[in-house]
């Protein structure tokens, strides 16, 4: 996965991409806006297992950048039990653990022009 692919995926799911930072060779931080102009930070990890340290990193970034919502995206991987537990414990921030970027809920999904039977 490349930065171009990640940006394209974010745009396809209805987000406006404000900024992309490559933190490591397998880690990107995207600053996204939804249609209500809310800022969402998406920390993208491309490795087999995403840990609780990654959840804590995103929580710290949300605090430092004063954003209320965050997405931790595991590309081609999964979340450890500790990562899931840490995300649950950090309820004061909205951190969503995902294996694919969720659609922007404030953008209506396109309906097909016709339905096949």
SULMO-V879189 format. One record per run of one state. SS is the DSSP state (alpha for helix, beta for strand, coil for the rest). FROM is the first residue (numbers start at 1). TO is the last residue. If there is no record, write none. Layout:
SS_FROM_TO, SS_FROM_TO
This chain:
coil_1_2, alpha_3_12, coil_13_15, beta_16_24, coil_25_26, beta_27_33, coil_34_38, beta_39_45, coil_46_48, beta_49_50, coil_51_51, alpha_52_64, coil_65_68, beta_69_74, coil_75_77, beta_78_79, coil_80_80, alpha_81_89, coil_90_93, beta_94_98, coil_99_117
